């Protein structure tokens, strides 16, 4: 089977790949809505959810200008640009934003 791993609307192309190519550990978040901290401490360990039905996973977040770099501790499937990511500290929502695969 093949999976959509990227969409390039400016070129009117869809990139297909294998399940392994869907896996990743690092992405960036833009349009951040920070709810718990005015600024996050670098390397803050959180539980990150990248889709509504996603169970989430342990990750570390780093502030890089107007975006956050997110690094999962283990590879995750389907980190999808344009989707929302939400970050939790136990039951507290730390914040969230829109996923980018590279630094915006």
Long-range contacts (C-beta under 8 A, 24 or more apart in sequence): 6-81, 19-77, 22-77, 22-78, 22-79, 23-75, 23-76, 23-77, 24-72, 24-75, 24-76, 24-79, 24-101, 25-71, 25-72, 25-73, 25-74, 25-75, 25-76, 26-69, 26-70, 26-71, 26-72, 27-69, 27-70, 27-79, 27-85, 27-99, 27-100, 27-101, 28-64, 28-67, 28-68, 28-69, 28-70, 28-99, 28-100, 28-101, 28-102, 28-103, 28-104, 29-67, 29-68, 29-70, 29-85, 29-96, 29-97, 29-98, 29-99, 29-100, 30-66, 30-67, 30-97, 30-98, 30-100, 30-104, 31-97, 31-98, 32-66, 32-67, 32-68, 32-95, 32-96, 32-97, 33-95, 33-96, 33-97, 34-94, 34-95, 35-93, 35-94, 35-95, 36-89, 36-92, 36-93, 36-94, 36-95, 37-94, 37-95, 39-63, 40-68, 40-94, 44-94, 46-87, 46-88, 46-89, 46-94, 47-87, 47-88, 47-89, 47-90, 48-72, 48-85, 48-86, 48-87, 48-88, 49-85, 49-86, 49-87, 49-88, 50-76, 50-78, 50-79, 50-80, 50-83, 50-84, 50-85, 50-99, 51-78, 51-80, 51-83, 56-88, 59-87, 61-87, 64-103, 67-97, 67-100, 67-103, 67-104, 68-97, 69-103
